[in-house]
Amino acid sequence: MIELVTLDEAKMHLRIDEDYGDSDLTLKIQGGSAALLAYIQGSRDKVVTENGDLIEGEPLTRMQTALLVLLGYLDRNRGGEEEEKLKQGELPYAVTMLIYDLRRTTII
C-alpha cells in the first residue's frame, strides 16, 4: 500500500502527540493516498513508480500537501458530519485545488 506521507508527518500536521490512534491514522493515510492517486488518474507516473516508490518533485509535494489537508478533513469529520457537502466521488475543494491540474483523465 502506497503512503504519500509518513505517520510522523501526519501526526505533526494534525498536532497529535499520543500514539493510541496510530492504527486509525495509518488507515486514513493509506486510504487517502489511494483516493488521491486515483483522482489524478493518468498522471500517477509523475508521483509514484510502477514499484510504488515515491518520485521526488513538485507533483509529489503537492500530493503530500493535499493528503495532509484531506487527513485534517477526515480527522475533523470522523462520523461523516459534513458528508452532505460533497457528492459521491468528490474530494474537498481545498484538496482538489492543490492537485487539479495533475489530473489527466484516461479513457478506458
PyMOL commands that set and color helices and strands:
alter all, ss='L'
color gray80, all
select helices_A, chain A and resi 7-14+22-40+44-46+58-76+83-85+93-102
alter helices_A, ss='H'
color red, helices_A
deselect
rebuild
show_as cartoon
